[in-house]
Amino acid sequence: MPILTIKNSGKTHDAAPGTLLIDAILAAGEDIELKCNREAKCDSCHLFVLEGKKSLTKMTPAENARLDAMVGVGSKSRLACQCSLGEENVTVELLGALSG
Ligand code: FES
C-alpha cells in the first residue's frame, strides 16, 4: 500500500493503489476547498510531486491543458484531482490551496 506524505504539514496516509490523489490528501486530514469540483478547471489542487511521480497515472489532456494555462507550474506539477496513486510511496507539496 503506498504511503502518501504531505510535506507542508508532515501528514501521512496509507492509501490503496488506484486512489485518486486528491482523495488521499483529503483522507490525510488536509482541508482543501476544490473550486472546480475536480474538473481540471482551477488550481486548488495544484501540487508538486517530490517523490513517486512516475507511479502516478498519466496526465490527461484536460490536466495538461489546465497546467499549460497556469503560472507557477514546473516539471513536478500535477493536479491532484486528475491522477491516481500507483504502488509507490508519494510525497507532495501542496501549492494551490496555500497560494489561494
Ligand atoms: S479541483 Fe480544480 S483542478 Fe483539481
Residues whose N, C-alpha, C, O or C-beta is under 5 A from the ligand:
A	BS01	FES	L34 K35 C36 N37 R38 E39 A40 K41 C42 D43 S44 C45 L79 C81
